[in-house]
Amino acid sequence: MRQMRPLPLLAILPAFAPLLMLAGCISLGPKTPTELLRLTPAQTAPADSGEAVAAGRAVTVAYPLAPMELAAVRVPVRSGQTTLAYVKNATWADSPAHLFRDLLAETIRARTDRPVLDPRDYHLAPGLRLTGRIQQFGLDADTMQVAMVYDATLQYANGRIQTRRFTATAPASEATSAGVAPALNTVANQVAAQVADWVGR
């Protein structure tokens, strides 16, 4: 009986090349979430609210810094002093810092008479510059309260700097995506309104 000799590897690869290419197009990661969370501003500026930007009047809202627990697009759950988890199936449409920056900019635009600039446009009309850090934005499992803590820094064109901490809490009905989403939106809008009133005073 004649023995079959194995084919060299290089002779086999061309036959599987199409399959290898197809495998590169298929994601084997986690499933895409069926729903994504976002922040909706409670107040928005009217469509015809544009104006000429006078020197020193513009407010540039920078993207806030955030701890590593908020670097992911998931909602953190704190329990006790040292335990951290995430709300199951609760996924942000973007990073919390980016979503809050956009909500904050829109709220300042709606509640003050100051024009608001993107960070990339600050050099066009230097004025107030708002930076900050989100210290907390998630659920406290012990109290079933969603909390937000935002440390803001306001820099004036003349170099003067002011800082202030803003906080807000709201009850969550349950530790689920649907249970925390309204509370997250509520506290983000409450903090944004407080910051806008501070900036526009």
C-alpha positions, 0 to 999 in steps of 0.5 A, spaced: 500 500 500 502 506 498 503 511 503 501 518 502 506 524 504 504 530 508 504 536 503 508 542 506 505 547 509 506 552 504 502 548 499 496 548 504 496 555 505 494 558 499 487 554 499 485 557 506 487 564 504 480 566 503 478 563 509 484 567 513 482 573 510 474 573 512 476 571 519 480 578 519 473 581 518 469 578 523 469 580 530 469 575 536 469 580 541 463 581 546 456 583 542 454 590 541 449 593 546 442 593 544 441 600 548 446 605 549 446 611 554 447 618 553 446 625 556 440 629 554 441 637 556 435 639 560 436 646 557 438 648 550 439 654 546 435 656 541 437 655 533 437 663 532 442 664 538 448 666 534 452 672 535 459 675 534 464 673 539 466 679 543 473 679 546 474 676 552 466 674 552 467 667 550 467 661 554 471 655 552 469 648 555 475 643 555 474 636 556 474 634 563 479 629 566 476 623 570 479 617 574 480 610 571 473 607 573 470 612 568 475 611 563 471 605 560 464 606 557 460 603 563 457 605 569 461 604 576 457 601 582 461 603 589 460 599 595 463 600 601 469 604 601 473 599 597 469 595 592 467 597 585 463 593 580 459 596 574 452 596 572 450 590 568 448 591 560 449 599 562 454 602 556 455 609 554 455 611 547 461 615 548 466 616 554 462 619 560 467 625 560 466 627 553 458 626 554 458 631 560 463 636 556 457 636 551 452 637 556 455 642 560 457 646 554 450 646 551 447 648 558 452 654 559 450 656 552 442 656 554 443 659 561 448 665 560 449 670 554 456 668 553 458 664 546 461 657 548 467 655 544 470 648 542 477 647 546 480 647 539 477 654 537 480 657 544 485 661 540 480 664 536 477 668 542 481 667 548 476 669 554 474 664 560 476 657 560 473 652 564 477 645 565 475 640 571 475 633 573 469 628 574 471 625 581 465 621 581 459 619 576 455 613 578 451 609 583 452 608 590 450 601 592 449 602 599 444 608 598 442 606 591 443 614 590 447 616 583 452 621 585 456 626 581 462 630 583 465 635 579 471 639 581 471 645 576 477 650 574 475 657 571 481 661 568 480 668 566 483 672 560 488 676 565 490 669 568 486 669 575 483 662 577 477 660 581 476 653 583 469 650 586 466 643 587 459 641 584 455 635 587 448 632 586 445 626 587 438 622 585 435 616 587 436 610 582 430 605 582 434 599 581 441 597 579 440 596 572 441 600 566 434 602 566 434 604 573 440 608 573 439 612 566 434 617 568 438 619 575 445 619 571 441 624 566 438 628 572 445 629 576 449 631 570 444 636 568 443 639 576 451 639 576 451 643 569 446 648 571 450 649 577 456 650 573 453 655 568 450 659 573 457 660 576 460 661 570 455 666 568 454 670 574 
